[in-house]
Amino acid sequence: LAGLTLAPAVTWYQYFLYVPLIIIIGSVPISPGGLGVTEYFYVTFLASAGATAPEALAVALVARLFPMICSLPGLVVAVTGPRRPGVEQMQAELGGSAR
C-alpha cells in the first residue's frame, strides 16, 4: 500500500514481480543487511516500471524503516528485561504459603 501511495505509476502486478526479486537480491551478502544494494534495485526496477527515482527511493526507505518501527515494542522488552513474578508473589496469588 505504501508503494501505491508513494509511486502511483507502478501497478500491483509490478510490485508482486519486483519486490520479491529485490528482497532476494538484497539478501546476497554484498553489504551488511543489503544496505544500499536493496535501495539501488528498488530505484532501478521501479523506475523501469514508470516511477521516478525519488518515488522509488521513498518506497525503498519505507520498506526498510517500517519493519524497524514495528519492532520497537520488542526493543523495549529486550532492554527492560522480562518481568517475572517472584515465588512469594505467585504463592500469595494462589492462596498458598511460601516455603
Backbone as CSV, one residue per row, in Angstrom:
resi,resn,N_x,N_y,N_z,CA_x,CA_y,CA_z,C_x,C_y,C_z
1,LEU,0.820,-1.197,0.000,0.000,0.000,0.000,0.858,1.253,0.000
2,ALA,1.959,1.204,0.726,2.842,2.370,0.734,3.410,2.608,-0.653
3,GLY,3.706,1.529,-1.364,4.239,1.670,-2.708,3.251,2.314,-3.661
4,LEU,1.997,1.930,-3.565,0.988,2.530,-4.438,0.725,3.981,-4.068
5,THR,0.917,4.324,-2.819,0.734,5.703,-2.395,1.906,6.569,-2.833
6,LEU,3.117,6.055,-2.683,4.305,6.848,-2.983,4.687,6.819,-4.458
7,ALA,4.358,5.761,-5.165,4.683,5.635,-6.590,3.454,5.124,-7.334
8,PRO,2.501,6.004,-7.615,1.231,5.547,-8.195,1.338,5.023,-9.624
9,ALA,2.449,5.268,-10.319,2.581,4.794,-11.703,2.853,3.296,-11.777
10,VAL,3.261,2.688,-10.668,3.605,1.266,-10.640,2.355,0.472,-10.255
11,THR,2.091,-0.606,-10.981,0.886,-1.406,-10.736,1.157,-2.482,-9.683
12,TRP,0.069,-3.092,-9.191,0.188,-4.191,-8.229,1.028,-5.317,-8.804
13,TYR,0.757,-5.645,-10.057,1.475,-6.740,-10.706,2.981,-6.493,-10.679
14,GLN,3.385,-5.270,-10.975,4.811,-4.950,-10.980,5.406,-5.044,-9.580
15,TYR,4.653,-4.631,-8.564,5.150,-4.782,-7.190,5.326,-6.253,-6.836
16,PHE,4.326,-7.072,-7.186,4.422,-8.500,-6.877,5.531,-9.185,-7.660
17,LEU,5.935,-8.611,-8.763,7.032,-9.149,-9.547,8.384,-8.668,-9.021
18,TYR,8.506,-7.371,-8.758,9.804,-6.783,-8.434,10.212,-6.915,-6.972
19,VAL,9.294,-6.742,-6.050,9.677,-6.727,-4.629,10.278,-8.057,-4.175
20,PRO,9.723,-9.221,-4.518,10.413,-10.466,-4.130,11.808,-10.588,-4.741
21,LEU,11.959,-10.149,-5.989,13.288,-10.172,-6.603,14.260,-9.261,-5.860
22,ILE,13.786,-8.092,-5.474,14.631,-7.144,-4.744,15.028,-7.720,-3.392
23,ILE,14.104,-8.382,-2.719,14.413,-8.980,-1.416,15.444,-10.091,-1.567
24,ILE,15.302,-10.910,-2.607,16.272,-11.987,-2.844,17.644,-11.411,-3.162
25,ILE,17.685,-10.406,-4.026,18.967,-9.783,-4.367,19.572,-9.110,-3.140
26,GLY,18.747,-8.474,-2.322,19.240,-7.802,-1.122,19.754,-8.752,-0.067
27,SER,19.353,-10.024,-0.137,19.822,-10.989,0.861,21.187,-11.571,0.517
28,VAL,21.693,-11.293,-0.675,23.047,-11.722,-1.043,24.030,-10.898,-0.212
29,PRO,24.984,-11.548,0.445,25.859,-10.819,1.381,26.909,-9.949,0.687
30,ILE,26.460,-8.903,0.027,27.372,-7.941,-0.590,27.708,-6.841,0.407
31,SER,26.712,-6.378,1.121,26.905,-5.349,2.143,26.105,-5.764,3.376
32,PRO,26.430,-5.223,4.539,25.695,-5.596,5.755,24.204,-5.263,5.636
33,GLY,23.383,-6.282,5.757,21.941,-6.099,5.690,21.435,-5.716,4.314
34,GLY,22.270,-5.837,3.288,21.860,-5.429,1.953,21.693,-3.931,1.825
35,LEU,22.305,-3.188,2.735,22.150,-1.734,2.772,22.745,-1.116,1.514
36,GLY,21.973,-0.345,0.835,22.407,0.291,-0.397,22.081,-0.540,-1.619
37,VAL,22.330,-1.827,-1.547,22.039,-2.717,-2.678,20.532,-2.798,-2.888
38,THR,19.807,-3.004,-1.814,18.353,-3.105,-1.900,17.756,-1.806,-2.435
39,GLU,18.215,-0.687,-1.913,17.686,0.598,-2.349,18.000,0.846,-3.824
40,TYR,19.205,0.459,-4.254,19.589,0.623,-5.659,18.643,-0.153,-6.569
41,PHE,18.346,-1.389,-6.199,17.474,-2.194,-7.048,16.020,-1.739,-6.976
42,TYR,15.579,-1.197,-5.846,14.247,-0.586,-5.808,14.180,0.538,-6.830
43,VAL,15.176,1.415,-6.817,15.176,2.542,-7.747,15.257,2.042,-9.187
44,THR,16.116,1.078,-9.450,16.283,0.570,-10.813,15.007,-0.094,-11.326
45,PHE,14.453,-1.018,-10.551,13.278,-1.759,-11.020,12.029,-0.883,-11.076
46,LEU,11.797,-0.091,-10.036,10.578,0.718,-10.033,10.655,1.857,-11.039
47,ALA,11.857,2.366,-11.301,11.998,3.389,-12.338,11.704,2.794,-13.712
48,SER,12.088,1.542,-13.914,11.762,0.893,-15.190,10.267,0.617,-15.309
49,ALA,9.570,0.586,-14.181,8.126,0.350,-14.185,7.328,1.641,-14.315
50,GLY,8.020,2.792,-14.318,7.311,4.052,-14.521,7.387,5.032,-13.376
51,ALA,7.972,4.655,-12.258,8.099,5.579,-11.132,9.323,6.467,-11.337
52,THR,9.311,7.624,-10.722,10.503,8.469,-10.756,11.492,7.960,-9.716
53,ALA,12.741,8.377,-9.842,13.766,7.917,-8.896,13.454,8.336,-7.460
54,PRO,13.021,9.582,-7.197,12.670,9.928,-5.807,11.498,9.114,-5.255
55,GLU,10.511,8.817,-6.093,9.393,7.985,-5.641,9.872,6.585,-5.294
56,ALA,10.723,6.026,-6.145,11.233,4.675,-5.903,12.100,4.636,-4.654
57,LEU,12.903,5.667,-4.436,13.728,5.718,-3.227,12.856,5.857,-1.985
58,ALA,11.778,6.624,-2.074,10.856,6.744,-0.939,10.230,5.392,-0.610
59,VAL,9.854,4.631,-1.624,9.307,3.289,-1.403,10.355,2.411,-0.738
60,ALA,11.604,2.494,-1.198,12.682,1.685,-0.629,12.919,2.027,0.835
61,LEU,12.909,3.308,1.164,13.147,3.708,2.553,11.991,3.310,3.460
62,VAL,10.765,3.425,2.965,9.615,2.977,3.758,9.686,1.469,3.969
63,ALA,10.063,0.737,2.922,10.180,-0.722,3.044,11.285,-1.109,4.018
64,ARG,12.307,-0.298,4.157,13.398,-0.587,5.094,13.016,-0.165,6.519
65,LEU,12.353,0.980,6.680,12.085,1.524,8.014,10.838,0.948,8.678
66,PHE,9.840,0.546,7.911,8.595,0.062,8.503,8.801,-1.141,9.420
67,PRO,9.549,-2.180,9.016,9.777,-3.293,9.954,10.551,-2.876,11.207
68,MET,11.449,-1.911,11.057,12.191,-1.433,12.231,11.259,-0.733,13.213
69,ILE,10.364,0.070,12.703,9.420,0.785,13.564,8.473,-0.201,14.244
70,CYS,8.040,-1.216,13.515,7.128,-2.211,14.095,7.793,-3.057,15.172
71,SER,9.117,-3.151,15.152,9.808,-3.974,16.148,10.241,-3.184,17.379
72,LEU,9.928,-1.902,17.463,10.309,-1.106,18.632,9.712,-1.613,19.945
73,PRO,8.472,-2.120,19.992,7.997,-2.690,21.257,8.865,-3.847,21.741
74,GLY,9.381,-4.640,20.835,10.290,-5.721,21.220,11.589,-5.196,21.789
75,LEU,12.037,-4.043,21.303,13.243,-3.422,21.843,13.033,-3.015,23.295
76,VAL,11.862,-2.500,23.603,11.568,-2.107,24.987,11.633,-3.323,25.899
77,VAL,11.068,-4.438,25.469,11.108,-5.664,26.269,12.542,-6.161,26.400
78,ALA,13.311,-6.096,25.328,14.694,-6.570,25.375,15.549,-5.715,26.300
79,VAL,15.312,-4.423,26.323,16.116,-3.528,27.156,15.721,-3.630,28.623
80,THR,14.432,-3.669,28.909,13.995,-3.685,30.305,14.018,-5.077,30.906
81,GLY,14.024,-6.094,30.087,14.042,-7.463,30.592,12.647,-7.942,30.917
82,PRO,12.478,-9.244,30.976,11.155,-9.776,31.294,10.804,-9.504,32.753
83,ARG,9.557,-9.267,32.995,9.065,-9.010,34.352,8.372,-10.270,34.848
84,ARG,9.111,-11.085,35.577,8.539,-12.327,36.102,8.268,-12.149,37.591
85,PRO,7.124,-12.611,38.041,6.835,-12.501,39.474,7.700,-13.478,40.268
86,GLY,7.976,-13.099,41.501,8.737,-13.974,42.385,7.877,-15.115,42.906
87,VAL,8.513,-16.090,43.539,7.810,-17.255,44.073,6.812,-16.820,45.138
88,GLU,7.213,-15.894,45.997,6.320,-15.432,47.066,5.070,-14.778,46.496
89,GLN,5.231,-13.986,45.464,4.085,-13.314,44.866,3.142,-14.327,44.212
90,MET,3.677,-15.328,43.552,2.822,-16.348,42.934,2.092,-17.157,43.995
91,GLN,2.784,-17.507,45.093,2.139,-18.253,46.169,1.039,-17.423,46.810
92,ALA,1.280,-16.123,46.983,0.270,-15.259,47.583,-0.969,-15.174,46.691
93,GLU,-0.773,-15.126,45.388,-1.912,-15.067,44.473,-2.698,-16.370,44.468
94,LEU,-2.009,-17.497,44.661,-2.678,-18.792,44.679,-3.297,-19.111,46.032
95,GLY,-2.964,-18.344,47.037,-3.529,-18.562,48.357,-2.738,-19.530,49.203
96,GLY,-1.594,-19.950,48.731,-0.754,-20.883,49.491,0.307,-20.124,50.267
97,SER,1.082,-20.861,50.998,2.164,-20.235,51.757,3.491,-20.580,51.098
98,ALA,4.398,-19.632,51.130,5.735,-19.861,50.574,6.548,-20.675,51.565
99,ARG,7.283,-21.644,51.088,8.066,-22.491,51.986,9.493,-22.102,51.995
